[in-house]
C-alpha cells in the first residue's frame, strides 16, 4: 500500500481532522512565497531582505517602500483556490474536517468554501485605519497611490502580522484547542521553521500525524505518515 493510500484510509477513518498549512498550499494557486524574492530583485530595496521590509519597524519608518513591496510581492488578485483548497472545503462540508489553521494571508481557503479558518498571520482582505479603526477592503489598498489613507486622514494598515509583531492571543488559543482535540492532524506545505506557529504541532495528542511537504522538516521523525510530494497530488483524490 502506498503512503497516499494509507493517508486516504486514515482520512476515511477519522471524523475530527485539523489541517495546519503554510505557503506550499498557496504556491499551487500561483502565489510565490514572498521570501523567495531574489537578490537582484531586492537590489531596488537597498539589498534589504523581504523579512526586513515586512517588519513592524520598517513599516513605521518607511511606509512608502513598505507598501511598494507589499503591493508588488504579497497581493495576487487573480489567484484562485487550488485542488487542496477545494478538497479541504469538501472534507469540511462532509463533517470530517473541523478546522483549518493557516499561516497564509490570501483568503483562498474561504474563497474555496471553508468556514472554520484560523488565519494566524491575518488577511490581506482586511485593512484598518490606525486612527479611527474604520475597515477597508483589498481593492481600496490596491487602488491607493503610495501609502493608503483613511477618510479621516489616518494611515491604513493591512491586518496582517508583520515581523516583530505578536500573533493574536485569541487565535493562538483557538488553534491549540483545535489541535488538541483532533483525532488526525494534517500538516501541509510548511517547513515548520516559523515560530511560534510551528510549535503548535507539539500540542497534538493523537497518533495520526500526517506531514505532506516536498522538503524535509524537523518534525519528520514524529509523523505517522510522511509524504514528500505536492499537496495537489495527494488531495486530488478527494475531489
Secondary structure, 3 states (H helix, E strand, C coil): CCHHHHHHHHHHCCCCEEEEECHHHHHCCCCCCHHHCCHHHHHHHCCCCHHHHCEHHHHHHCHHHHHHHHHHHCCCCCCCCCHHHHHHHHHHHCCCEEEEEECCCCCHHHHHCCCCEEECCEEEEEEEECCCCCEECHHHHHHCCCCCECCCCCEEEEEECCECCCCCHHHHHHHHHHHHHCCEEEEECCCCCCCCHHHHHHHCCCCCEEEECCCCCCCHHHCCEEECCCHHHHHHHHC
